[in-house]
């Protein structure tokens, strides 16, 4: 994986999918395929990040993303420190910039940041010396999620080019949707978004997607059905009449999935609201890639950390 022929990645930080070229994305996916093989071995440890310090700075609660970045860093040999907002001085009124400056003074090599405000990671990139990875900023971007989704699709369908992908549900509050729309289109997929009009951002067509407010019409002919969590914590007001009603019209169940292609595959970034956006039997069914997405998450994060490590001083 660290061989000189490893595909090059010309960026110091991973702030979003926006700004990455198709070869950049393909380079990361190629590294991630190799990282899957490493993670399936008994001996999973590599030395690429030996001596390096990685800080996971999470201003929003997260289980899977934080643990995935932690495992990825450890498998590459880094010392990983987790810092979450509940136990930090941000609760005491310290600003994002102060926190970052303090951490920067401890000379980390890589900081992985999740923050509730869109643009927070871009702001930090101007203040720190180390490499930064965006682990989700507000409703803006979540680049490693989109990369792991692409890896999962490619390994199951053999390609991304030409596939019809539907991204369904709470697109308005979703950084996952935004990063996926950019990435999947960059790799030649056709993307639809499906949801109630209250949960679709105005002007979403400008991203080059087809827009559907009728799930049954939108699912017809799709190869990939990507469900999104109803992000109730980001809603201040009433966006859906009731959870029951939402499931009836926009929840993925057997009947609605039958409208997609017979070999369609189902995805969800997690955490799932079973019975709200997805029926349990579909989430656990034969067409579901949801568990595999979690495995691919570690591999993609290893790939990203490794690619950024090539630009660290003394590398
Ligand atoms: C996603 C996120 O945080 O944006 N989840 C994740 O990264 N595991 C999606 C979500 O919270 O619904």
Boltz pocket constraint, residues with backbone or C-beta under 6 A from the ligand:
constraints:
  - pocket:
      binder: B
      contacts: [[A, 64], [A, 65], [A, 135], [A, 136], [A, 138], [A, 142], [A, 145], [A, 175], [A, 176], [A, 228], [A, 229], [A, 231], [A, 269], [A, 270], [A, 271]]
      max_distance: 6.0
